[in-house]
Amino acid sequence: MVKSAVLGFPRIGPNRELKKVTESYWKGNATVEELFKVGKDLRAQNWKLQKEAGVDIIPSNDFSYYDQILDLSVLFNVIPDRYTKYQLSPIDTLFAMGRGLQKKATETEKAIDVTALEMVKWFDSNYHYVRPTFSHSTQFKLNGQKPVDEFLEAKELGIQTRPVLVGPVSFLYLGKADKDSLDLEPLSLLEKLLPLYAEILQKLAAAGATEVQLDEPTLVLDLPKEVQAAIKTAYTFLGNQAGLPKITLATYFGTVVPNLDALKGLPIAGFHFDFVRAAEQFDDVVSIIGANQTLSVGIVNGRNIWKNDFAKSSEFVNKDIAKLGAERVVVATSSSLLHTPVDLANEQKLNDELKDYFSFATQKLSEVVVIAKNVSGQDVTAALQANAKSINAKANSTFINDPAVQQRVASIDKKMSTRAAPFDDRLAEQEKAFHLPLFPTTTIGSFPQTKDIRINRNKFTKGTISAEEYEQFINSEIEKVIRFQEEIDLDVLVHGEPERNDMVQYFGEQLKGYAFTTNGWVQSYGSRYVRPPIIVGDLSRPKAMSVKESVYAQSLTKKLVKGMLTGPITCLRWSFPRDDVNQKTQALQLALALRDEVNDLEAAGIRVIQVDEPAIREGLPLRAGAERSDYQQWAAEAFRVATSGVANKTQIHSHFCYSDLDPNHIKALDADVVSIEFSKKDDANYIAEFKDYPNHIGLGLFDIHSPRIPSKEEFITKIETILKTYPAEKFWVNPDCGLKTRGWEETRLSLTNMVAAAKYFREQYKK
């Protein structure tokens, strides 16, 4: 009998219950007891849902109030001293590490001012994790027993779960040395960490856990020999410990074949591999499965929303059964379902035809169950027939193909992806036209999305106010933002984006070939959730999307106002892409639509246009080789196709955040000015990587995901550090990212201090 398994389930709640209570707690409007109750209720809902769906192996410890990697840092006491000195509660310590904390002193409490830890993308997904930060003073110990407590919660409900933890090698390898211990190699701490893993696993065994899932996704990366050796060391140690639960080592997001030697002969119960992303690894990975080990077959996509093809998946699983026998095969999701919306049943406005093609996290539970039953010989005829009907309908859908779009993509040539002149010539024309000061100041695009903005957008969506009334409201918000920026004396302004719900969805709603959900939320980080649109067909732009607002904003001021667009790669990566057309084709279709918009903005008098690509690093294939080289070429080509149709004097900007960027990759875009997240890097080596970058750059100076307000002196210190390496004449002054999640008061104070710091350096460089 083949079992079914889920590697993790979304923790946000079907109606974003976790976001609402967490943000209420941060504001002081909910108690810690209320916060914990919502968490407990959500965990119970998720376990019961999976149990009722018939899933055999149900995960626990996949819940977090902020980030599962941050939870592990707290569990193992990987907490830098700057967070412990305030003697915060465990949950407040966790939140301070994730988002920073700033409080003024009171009669009874000392002032608190601490920045957040670095946050980076989880492999090539749009989920962000808080990076473990180690130092020579790190003392591993158990702070509580979260995995055990949540296992026992499920047990009290009569549900046996498989606890999930990120494994010791990935935990260390994905971490970093703290700024006071830069000579520390985190992986050198493995010997000290392993006994803590053994201790928590022993506690789980004592609580009744019979098996655990240890995730080692780093195995899909290009690993040095010492990291491969660390896998051997870690799992030989854990596998030979007496009294531990059975260990399934799980990988996902790619192939493990180049690191396969590290897995051979490990004394553990089994492995999980992602065959959605890397079906070609089948023969290789099956060859290292021991005589008594199980193979968990990741065949239901944990990263996309398209319905599984039961016939193809069953055929694939049957190959495993033929090799290993039914009792040693598990049908599973390819990865955690964290990356998918919770429940398709919540979508009441989707086109019925399209809805039939989709499968969200709740529906994917049934998919693993049906496939497992089918390959076990149980009668699931009705489910198979319904699935085949849906798969066939999608293949022949009239939503999909647009010959005009396909012909336009085929006509792209080198000229379309090349600016008319090299950067130095363009810069000379721009300087003559713009007369910007040294250290020009700007923001990334969005300003606070206030409650009033959300209320009026909701009214317009529901039809309770007219289009004219809504436009009048948006214009008033744009004017407020323009006047504010003039007041604090920013140099290059933005319109603030009050009309935009999301940087991808806003444009997707105006493009042909997209579909949208009303409740398809996915966690990006902490309490920040996104609602990715779905690419369902060939993409084109029926009409201008942003020109009206940009032109209105420019009419209000003599200063330059940037036109703001989301780039083709980010529109692709932050959507659920098609699974029947390659991603290069989808990116080029988006590039052509954006090219039309860029050209229309220029024709309307907008002289600075920013095309953001924060997801460009996220899309980079995880391994070096032909696939990565190809991506770097077509991703840069897509950006240039979108931006190269303008005159030399039109300045093209782009923005990137929370990515370890390759300067050569950014250089290939040929943007006139780029802005890059830097506030959490605090790393002179990172600055040095961009020392010879030929165009202009702004290394972001404050973390917009944190509520804390940097002082003028803090900005000056950061800029001084940058200017030791980076030339002043090329440096722009800006935040890390857009300001939509911040409040107005913190926005005002932070930007005022930032502008003051820029003016300080202008005076210094006058001398």
Secondary structure as GFF3:
##gff-version 3
##sequence-region A 1 767
A	DSSP	beta_strand	3	5	.	.	.	ID=ss1
A	DSSP	alpha_helix	17	26	.	.	.	ID=ss2
A	DSSP	alpha_helix	32	53	.	.	.	ID=ss3
A	DSSP	beta_strand	58	60	.	.	.	ID=ss4
A	DSSP	alpha_helix	68	75	.	.	.	ID=ss5
A	DSSP	alpha_helix	81	84	.	.	.	ID=ss6
A	DSSP	alpha_helix	90	99	.	.	.	ID=ss7
A	DSSP	beta_strand	101	103	.	.	.	ID=ss8
A	DSSP	beta_strand	112	114	.	.	.	ID=ss9
A	DSSP	beta_strand	119	121	.	.	.	ID=ss10
A	DSSP	beta_strand	128	130	.	.	.	ID=ss11
A	DSSP	beta_strand	133	134	.	.	.	ID=ss12
A	DSSP	alpha_helix	146	156	.	.	.	ID=ss13
A	DSSP	beta_strand	161	166	.	.	.	ID=ss14
A	DSSP	alpha_helix	168	173	.	.	.	ID=ss15
A	DSSP	beta_strand	176	177	.	.	.	ID=ss16
A	DSSP	three_ten_helix	186	189	.	.	.	ID=ss17
A	DSSP	alpha_helix	190	207	.	.	.	ID=ss18
A	DSSP	beta_strand	211	215	.	.	.	ID=ss19
A	DSSP	three_ten_helix	217	220	.	.	.	ID=ss20
A	DSSP	alpha_helix	225	239	.	.	.	ID=ss21
A	DSSP	beta_strand	246	250	.	.	.	ID=ss22
A	DSSP	three_ten_helix	257	262	.	.	.	ID=ss23
A	DSSP	beta_strand	270	274	.	.	.	ID=ss24
A	DSSP	three_ten_helix	279	281	.	.	.	ID=ss25
A	DSSP	alpha_helix	282	286	.	.	.	ID=ss26
A	DSSP	beta_strand	294	300	.	.	.	ID=ss27
A	DSSP	alpha_helix	310	324	.	.	.	ID=ss28
A	DSSP	three_ten_helix	326	328	.	.	.	ID=ss29
A	DSSP	beta_strand	329	333	.	.	.	ID=ss30
A	DSSP	three_ten_helix	337	339	.	.	.	ID=ss31
A	DSSP	three_ten_helix	344	346	.	.	.	ID=ss32
A	DSSP	alpha_helix	352	355	.	.	.	ID=ss33
A	DSSP	alpha_helix	361	375	.	.	.	ID=ss34
A	DSSP	alpha_helix	381	395	.	.	.	ID=ss35
A	DSSP	alpha_helix	403	410	.	.	.	ID=ss36
A	DSSP	three_ten_helix	414	417	.	.	.	ID=ss37
A	DSSP	alpha_helix	423	434	.	.	.	ID=ss38
A	DSSP	alpha_helix	451	462	.	.	.	ID=ss39
A	DSSP	alpha_helix	467	488	.	.	.	ID=ss40
A	DSSP	beta_strand	492	493	.	.	.	ID=ss41
A	DSSP	alpha_helix	505	508	.	.	.	ID=ss42
A	DSSP	beta_strand	512	515	.	.	.	ID=ss43
A	DSSP	beta_strand	522	525	.	.	.	ID=ss44
A	DSSP	beta_strand	528	530	.	.	.	ID=ss45
A	DSSP	beta_strand	534	540	.	.	.	ID=ss46
A	DSSP	alpha_helix	547	555	.	.	.	ID=ss47
A	DSSP	beta_strand	560	566	.	.	.	ID=ss48
A	DSSP	alpha_helix	568	573	.	.	.	ID=ss49
A	DSSP	alpha_helix	583	603	.	.	.	ID=ss50
A	DSSP	beta_strand	608	612	.	.	.	ID=ss51
A	DSSP	alpha_helix	626	643	.	.	.	ID=ss52
A	DSSP	beta_strand	651	656	.	.	.	ID=ss53
A	DSSP	alpha_helix	663	667	.	.	.	ID=ss54
A	DSSP	beta_strand	673	676	.	.	.	ID=ss55
A	DSSP	alpha_helix	684	689	.	.	.	ID=ss56
A	DSSP	beta_strand	696	699	.	.	.	ID=ss57
A	DSSP	alpha_helix	712	723	.	.	.	ID=ss58
A	DSSP	three_ten_helix	728	730	.	.	.	ID=ss59
A	DSSP	alpha_helix	744	766	.	.	.	ID=ss60
###
